[in-house]
Amino acid sequence: MLRLPRFDVQEPASVAEALEALARHGDRAKVIAGGTDLLPNLKHRLAAPAVLVSLARLDELKAVRVEADGTLVLGAMVSLDAAGAHAEVLRRAPALALAARQVSGPQLRRMGTVGGNVLLDTRCRYINQTHFWRKALGFCLKKDGTVCHVVSGGSRCVAAASNDTAPALLTLGASLSLRRADGERTVKVEDFFHADGTANTRLAPGELLVAVRVPAQRAGHRGAYVKLRSRESIDFPQLGVAARVDVEGGAVVDADVALVALQARPVRLKGVADLLRGRREGEAALETAIEQAGARAYQQCHPMPNVPGDHEYRHEMVPVYVRRALKAALGSA
């Protein structure tokens, strides 16, 4: 049986109190929201904080609202279950709703949060194991070691981003509201992640993610998220693809595709808008453009053997899932 290490738990009643606790305890503390990722990691001794700062009592972070300019705002503590079923999320950000609904299984979606999924730790077949297993193999770059078991001689951790909501938010042009004791800042999702599996976000020490902000989309906005995994539930993505397609007057005016579980950050497929723009629904030219987008994804995206699932098979599935995502988005109207 895997046991949790010893730690204290603090339950602040406000964001201000939570920030004060984080500032006071420094790197001895970790934030716990739903705990669906953190608690297994603690059992595997991937972290050993002295204090957990719980956000469970922060009702101010549990709301979904729409601002006057059409911006959709989801508090960081909105559950994935609630985000996936909320009428405004479904209407304004369908790819995000679909991504939230495909995270893990129903029990974990009721506990897991939007903010927690955005900040999900990177995963690798060589790190998400017991301490005994990792010690026997030899520790790696991400924790306690100096070598990478995925890339021989690699100097940077390549553990994969596995957060389903991240590519959807990337295609939506979303941003994150981050707060700390001395102020607040807003960072675009595309600028928040970087390619280092050891710590792939730009969250500063003592900083708290308080909200996800999705700007108003075009009137003809459509979106989808599709996911490759061994089972239809529970599993993390072996590949996740989000697509946004904006249609006006029956013609595509803009498009975006982003993928996850390939490397330490979600990645955008380059040039997809140029392929689809101007193509009309129901015409062969649009089908051809979708096929070309899949072929381009195959050239740009190269999965590594860092998560369960054969990486060569995952590579073959890249164009398949890009095509599926685009067709699902176009059909989501």
N, C-alpha and C positions, 0 to 999 in steps of 0.2 A: 504494500500500500504506500502511495506517495503522500507524505504529510506536508502540510504548510509549515514554513518557518515561523518563529515567534515574531510578532509585531504588535504595535499599538494601533488602534483605530480612532481617528477623530472625525466627528460628524458636524462640521460647521453648519450654521443656519442661514448663511448668506455667502454670496460670492466674495465679499470683502473679508469675511472671516476665513474662508478657504485660502485666499491669497495671503493673508497674514500667517496662516499655518505653514504654507509652502515656503514663505520667506524665512520663517523662524527655523524650520527644520532643514532647509537647504537640500543637499543631495541625499540626506537620510530619508527623505519622504518620497512617496509616489502617490499619484492621484488614482482613485478607484471609482469608476462609474458603474457599469453593469458587472464588471469583473470577469466576463466570459473569456477574455484573453489573458488578463493579468494573473488570475489565480492559478491556471495551469502552468504559467511561466514560473510562478513562485514555487510551485511543487517540484518543478524541474530545476530549481535553484539557478534560474537564469537571471534572477534579481533577488536581493535580500534587503528590502527597506526596513528601517526600524519603525516607520510610521506610515500608515495608509490614511490619506485624507479623502474621506468619502464625500461624494457629491449627491448622495441619495436624498438629502433633505432640501436641496436647492430647487424649489418649485419654479423659481424664476427662469430656470434653464430647460423647462419641460413644455414650453409652448411653441405652437406653430402659428405664425401670423403673416399677413400680407400688408406691406407698407403702401403708402399713397402712390408711390411711383411704380407699383407692381412687383417690387422685390419680395421674394418669398424668403422668410427667415425661420429657420428651424433651430431651436435651442439645442445646445450640445447634449442635453439629457433626454431629448425626445427618443423614445425607444424605436428600434428598427421596425418593430411590428406596427407601431403607430404611424411612422413615416410611410411605410408601404401601403397603408390603408387610408391615409388622410386625403380627403377630396381635393384640397388645394395642391397637394404634392402630385397627385395623379394628373391633375389638369395642367399644372404649370411646369412640372418637371417629371414627365413619365419615366424617363430613363432612371432617375434617382429612385422613384417608387419601385420600379422593377428590380433594381439592384438591391435595395433594402429587403425586398421580399425573397431574395435568393440567398441571403446570408444564412449559413448554417441551417438549423432546424427551428421549428416554432417556439420551443421552450427557450432557446438561447436568444431568439429575436425579441422575445418579451423582456429579457433582461438586458441584452446588448443595446447600445445607444448609437445614435448618429455620430456624435463626437468621438466615441470610442472606436468606431469603425474607421473614421478618418485618421485617427492616431494609432491604428493597429500596428503592432510591432511587425517588422519583416520576418519572414519565415524561411527556413531551409531544412532540408532533410538531415543535415548534420548538426543542427543546433536545437531543433525542437525535439529533444530526446532527454532521457533522464541524465542526471549528473553521472551516475555509474557508467552509462553507455558512452557518454562524451569523454569521460576520463579514460576509459579503456581504449577508445579510438585515438585519442589525442585531441586536446582542446583546439578550437579554431579562432580565427580573427575576431569574431563577434563576441566571444566570451572566453577569457582566460588563456587563449593561445596566440600563436604568431603565424599560423599557416592557414591557407584556405584549402579545404578539401574538394571544392568544386573546380577552381581554377588553379592548377599547379603553378606555384610561384607568384600567385596573385597578391597584390599589396592592399587591395580594397575589398571589403566584404560585399558579396553579391547575393546575399539573402534577398528573397523576392518580396516586393510589395504585394500583399494579398487582400487588400481592402476593396471589396466590391463597389463601394460607393465612390471611390476616388476617380475612376475613369468617367463615370457619369457626371460628376461635379466638374471635371476638367472640360468636358464637351459643352457644359452649360455656362461656362465662364464664371463659375462660382468663386466666392471669396470667403475667408475665415476671419471672424472677429476674435482677437486674442487679447486677453487682459492680464495685467500684472499690477502689483501694488502701486507703481508710479505712473500708470496710464494704460491706454488701449491702442491697439493698431489693427489694421485690416490688411490681410495678405491674400493675393490671388492664389487659388489652388495650384495653378501652373508654376508659381514661384515658391510654393511651400515645400515641395519635395525635392530632394536631390539624390544622386546616385551613390549612396553609401549605405549599405545594409546594416551597418552598426547602429546608425541613428539617421534615418532617412527623412526626417522633417526638420524644419527650421524653427521649431518651438524652443523658445529661450528658457533658461532656468527660472523657475518661479512663475512661469506664464501658464495661463489657463485658457483653453479653447471654450468660448462661451456660446458661439452661434455660428451656423453655416448660412451664408447669404447667397441666394440664387437670383440674379437679375431678371427682370421681365424679358421674356423671349418674344420673338416675332409672332404675329397672329397665326401664321401657318406652321408653327413649331411642332415637330414630331420627334419622338425619341424612343430608344429601346436599349436593353442590356441583355446579353446572352452569356452563358457561362459553361465552360467545359470542366467537368469533374467526374470522379469515378462513380459516385452515387448521386442520385437526384436531390439529396439533402445532406446536411451536416458538413460535407467536405469543403475545404478551402478551394479556391479556383486553381485549376491547372492553367487556365486561360480565361480571362474575362474581357468582353468587348462591349463598349458603350458607343452608341451612334446617335447623332443629332442630325436631322434633316429638316430644313426650312423650305416650305413649299408655298408659292404664291401664284395664283392663276393656273394651277396645274403644272407649274414648272419649278424645278429646284433652284433656289436662289442662294443657298449656303448649305454647308454640311461639315461635319466634324466626326472623327472616330478616334477613340482612345482605348488603349489596352492595358491590362494589368496582369501580374504574375509572370512577367517576362524578365524583369530586372528589379532593382531596388526602388524604383519609382514608377508610377504610371507613365505611359508614353503615348504621344500623339502620333497618329498616322499622317505622314506628310503628303500634301498634295491632293487629298481626297475631294476637297471643295472644287478644285479646278477640273477634276474628272466629271463631277456630277452637275455642276452649275449649268443651267440652261436646258438640261434634259427634261423632257416632259413625261409625266406619268402615263403608263400604258404604251409607251413607244419602245421599240427595240433598242434605241440609242441609250436609254436609261439602264436597261438590262446589261448592255455591253459595258457601260461605265461602272456598274457594280462589279462585274467580273474583273475589270481592270483594277479596281480598288483592291480586290482580293489578291490579285497578282502582285500589286505594289506592296501590300502588307507582307506577303511571303518574302519579298526581297528585303524589306526594312527590318522585320522582326525575327529575332533568332533566340528562341528559348534556350536556357541553360539547364543543366542537370541539377538544379537547386531545389526543386520541389518534387513531390511524388508524381510519377507519370513519366513515361519515356519522352525525352526532350525532342527526339526526332519526330515522333508521332505528334507531339504538341505543335511542332513547326508545320507539319502537314495540315493541322487543323486551323492554323491561323487564317488562311484565306477563306476556309469554309465558314468560320464563325464571323469574320468580317462581313461576308456576303449575307449571312443570316441576320446580323444586327441591322444592316442597312435595309434589308427587305422588311424586317419587323418594324423598323422605325417608319418606313413609308406606309406600312399597313396599319399603323397605330391611330390614324385619323378617325 
